[in-house]
């Protein structure tokens, strides 16, 4: 059975690992880094414009897939809210002993609260594990796209991409 964005409507892990926006395992293990889940060639480049460290390039033509220059990425997360496709995440495998942190755009109301226990979900919206909200950033510069950061067991960091808040 085929997997991937054309069949399932969301990116498969194999598609991601082959895309130029996906960091190497070595870089993931060094600290926070952007993970660009954008393997389709579409005319878009706000991520390139947003990165103050020039760690993301699209170049010419504008339909190129974004390329992550992982040595330049410091994991600041400025690019997350600037992506109109909600396809950029920040993964930190070094968050704490046994835990990782994942930051993602979150366009639902009400926003979760720091310290709240939530269900972390994968790209398809399926539950993965319990997570804790550790940061809620809703800066005006983010153009109404809050960025939520959750912590969860490290083994789920490359799978978790959003949350489900029961009762909200």
Secondary structure, 3 states (H helix, E strand, C coil): CCCCHHHHCCCCHHHHHHCCCCCCHHHHCCCCEEEECCCCCCCCCHHHHHCCCCCEECCCCCCCCCEECCCCCCCCCCCCCCCCCCCEEEEEEEEECCEEEEEEEECCCCCCCCCCEEEEECCCCCEEEEEEEEEEECCHHHCCCEEEEEEEEHHHCCCCCEEECCCC
